[in-house]
Amino acid sequence: MEAQHRSVSGSLHMEITEDKETEQTTTHFTGDLYQRNNMDVITFQEKNDDDLLIKNLITIQNDKVSIKRTGDITMHQQFRVNQTTENLFKHPHVNIHMETYTHKLGYRLISKNGPGKLSLTFNVKLNGQEERQHQLTLLIKEDS
């Protein structure tokens, strides 16, 4: 089966909670959605607060999600429910070892009835320090 392509727009919302304090960030984007068999791939570029260019590749499958970032910042974070995964976050000024434990993974496919939604609940330990709770919500809709 050949991959289907759609132009999409959306938002990536992240909540990080540590010691009862919550930090929230939202990134709005336009990008591409590729669908093939049981896999959806979303690609988009962003500039962060430090004006660094980052390319994002989010791969969604039945039992796992992968977020790969390349450019000025690189990482390849993987999410599997009830499993710990590890990766290295590389920033121009520092490298950080990340351990990710995924609690929940939910995905609703984009359709004529509404936007697509990916939600992840997970904990992250940075360089072995105290873990922080994360809630990631990705909403996508087809551009007309």
C-alpha atoms as one frame of an Amber mdcrd trajectory, in Angstrom:
protein
   0.000   0.000   0.000   1.327   3.404  -0.969   1.595   6.041   1.742  -1.149
   8.659   1.882  -0.012  12.250   2.375  -1.916  15.162   3.915  -0.869  18.686
   4.811  -1.727  19.303   8.461  -1.535  21.946  11.148  -1.685  21.495  14.852
  -0.323  22.069  18.293   2.003  20.188  20.619   1.240  20.907  24.276   3.562
  19.734  27.063   3.000  19.909  30.818   5.933  19.071  33.088   5.299  18.721
  36.822   8.066  18.664  39.421   7.579  19.225  43.160   3.967  20.380  42.651
   5.038  23.080  40.169   3.875  22.762  36.578   5.542  24.262  33.516   3.524
  24.397  30.282   4.625  24.957  26.692   2.658  24.895  23.445   4.128  24.783
  19.944   1.910  25.494  16.927   3.006  24.039  13.611   2.214  23.249  10.003
   3.585  20.025   8.633   2.850  16.758   6.889   1.059  13.545   7.830   1.965
  10.309   6.075  -0.194   7.243   6.633   0.739   3.719   5.605  -0.620   0.413
   6.900  -0.683   0.691  10.720   1.699   3.636  10.987   1.214   7.420  10.954
   4.186   9.768  10.599   3.955  13.502  11.347   6.765  15.858  10.333   7.213
  19.559  11.092   9.900  22.132  11.854  10.049  24.549  14.768  12.238  27.286
  16.178  12.552  27.214  19.953  12.984  30.123  22.392  16.765  30.114  21.766
  16.093  30.512  18.002  17.379  26.977  17.321  15.898  25.143  14.306  14.538
  21.675  15.100  13.015  19.113  12.723  10.448  16.787  14.319   9.479  13.308
  13.133   6.732  11.629  15.174   5.996   7.989  14.319   2.811   6.481  15.762
   2.174   2.731  15.723  -0.292   0.510  17.611   1.902  -0.112  20.644   4.585
   2.580  20.491   5.371   6.176  19.637   8.737   7.568  18.582   9.706  11.261
  18.599  12.886  12.020  16.705  14.275  15.553  16.720  17.171  16.628  14.526
  18.934  19.893  13.796  20.399  22.143  16.482  18.886  19.769  19.082  18.828
  15.981  18.603  17.096  13.174  20.453  15.174   9.990  19.713  12.651   9.408
  22.495  10.549   6.238  22.416   7.333   5.520  24.278   6.043   2.017  25.106
   3.393   1.602  27.799   4.754   0.173  31.084   8.336   0.202  29.762  11.418
   2.321  30.362  13.353   3.564  27.332  16.590   5.552  27.204  18.046   8.136
  24.863  20.527  10.993  24.714  19.282  14.586  24.365  21.967  16.612  22.567
  21.906  20.400  22.850  24.696  22.659  21.520  25.850  23.265  25.123  25.132
  19.943  26.895  24.278  16.262  26.478  21.606  14.835  28.804  20.848  11.154
  29.439  17.062  10.590  29.537  15.115   7.653  30.985  11.436   7.647  29.993
   8.766   5.485  31.645   5.438   5.571  29.753   2.195   5.225  31.726  -0.450
   5.887  29.053  -0.560   6.172  25.286  -3.708   7.177  23.405  -4.224   7.980
  19.742  -7.244   8.981  17.693  -6.740   9.095  13.955  -7.495  12.318  12.084
 -10.854  12.005  10.295 -13.685  13.950   8.696 -15.361  13.933  12.139 -12.543
  15.748  13.897  -8.870  16.320  14.589  -6.365  13.616  15.361  -5.088  13.446
  18.915  -2.053  11.814  20.474  -1.767  11.822  24.258   1.134  10.486  26.300
   1.580  10.369  30.068   5.126   9.561  31.166   7.915  10.228  33.675  11.417
  11.358  32.729  14.668  11.182  34.674  17.392  13.526  33.408  20.947  12.365
  34.186  19.584  10.117  36.952  17.990  12.980  38.902  14.489  13.005  40.411
  11.855  12.043  37.865   9.382  14.578  36.524   5.838  13.892  35.329   5.005
  14.775  31.716   1.728  15.056  29.831   2.072  15.481  26.056  -0.945  16.288
  23.860  -0.614  16.572  20.084  -3.624  17.785  18.084  -3.619  17.720  14.275
  -6.142  18.729  11.647  -6.068  18.534   7.907  -5.330  21.802   6.101  -7.828
  22.694   3.409
